[in-house]
């Protein structure tokens, strides 16, 4: 029995999962939090008298005060910078630790001034889980840099490390919803549902008494119809109480996760309380790797691109490792000209081995079967068409003058490569290449 | 995943569940853990009271500071509840005047920064206002009753 429970626990938290899903969650969570918090100024909390300071548990036991406004100002600048770095995945681990520590202080600070609100506890929990996670292994600048430097040539394998932080947020969210439902039943019983309670609440919230104004006056319309108000109350409590089922049942997940999000939207529209930050945590419910796979299956295929590179050159293999991480649409195929030349020469007789070992080549095969070869800068520009992250650069790459400069830059890099830019295995080949005039 | 790391992660997972369960069972709050009691009380009465700040202009006119932009970073939920807790505590009247002085200074700061378009104030008053809830919300600006609580001047 205990062994079975342990097995269930391990399977729930640590079943291998793709790194890209957690990486995408990190990007979207910290990115949206950064944008949301950009205009928020916490420093004003440092200007109030001690009579308004009523510390919540965490601040009380740790004896952390409201720092002076300039100190809070510096802290929030660091926090926002750490949110941005966490989102783009640069210095990811330290950035996420800073985001968690400073975020806990800054988001907790307002609750020490008279009222504890509950829209940001999940953000604190999610930040904590990510700070402890390996969320920077994919979809991050760190991963691209590591790939370019040859430290992480292969894409990360599925691992339990990429499962538990997501499940952590799920469980935290389920506990919050369920606790809210239990609180209602504990303090009010079924009267919370089967009385005019919600109708009165919806009307009362129009009187400028919330942390945010209701976005609409639809609450008054609902309140006019007792059945509608009671139905809404029943639906709300049901969603809250049964939310933990979403953790264990895929079918329940498909119903309860969107229902919970709809409830939060409904609260914002009808009653006012601002749960936007809580809503950001819904990015953890979406299986981003599966979404990307579905996009790959259904997106128009267009022309295929076969990238031919010199696998014995460290710079080339680093570039290919970066391209593989950026190729979220799966439109690039890569092949090593050295190890795969016989097959390549048979399939594409117009390719030339020496050219392939000198410059990056991309064979573009269109739907009608016609093929063409792009080289150097033009090869990179061709690949930019199928790499979404490069799409914003496409107009620039076609601006008059840019291709000429790009080709020169490419040639400069190719001819000035030193042994340092090559991987150990390709060192000798690169030196040979340098003697022969350089290649990319 | 090393066994040490797995142990640490398991401890963190256990802390989340145990901390949350404790607050839920004991009906207490230890932020960021909570029993999430928001809106859990049942509402039966058609009337309610609320503390509200009113600004007083140079010509003696009063207007309610019923938008968050006048009292940021506070809001219309947190500030009245904070003031209520102060009033209900020891030496409430004196302490609430200190708090109101902060609010007045903050209002003027925000006004000077053009974060709101409110008039310059000669005084800030705190009232307890009472409404009979109107089904159409037609009396939001006309409470049934208001009782003076405190006043501060710059």
Interface residues (C-beta under 8 A of the other chain):
Chain A: X13 X14 X41 X42 X44 X45 X47 X48 X49 X51 X52 X54 X56 X57 X58 X104 X108 X110 X111 X113 X114 X115 X116 X117 X118 X121 X124 X125 X128 X129 X132 X159 X160 X161 X164 X168 X171 X172 X175 X176 X178 X179 X180 X182 X183 X184 X186 X187 X188 X189 X191 X192 X195 X196 X197 X200 X201 X203 X204 X206 X207 X208 X209 X210 X211 X212 X213 X217 X220 X223 X224 X273
Chain B: X1 X6 X8 X9 X10 X12 X13 X16 X17 X20 X21 X23 X24 X27 X29 X30 X31 X32 X33 X34 X35 X36 X37 X38 X39 X40 X41 X42 X43 X44 X45 X46 X48 X50 X64 X66 X67 X68 X72 X73 X74 X75 X76 X77 X78 X79 X80 X81 X82 X83 X85 X86 X95 X96 X98 X99 X101 X102 X105 X106 X131 X133 X134 X135 X136 X137 X140
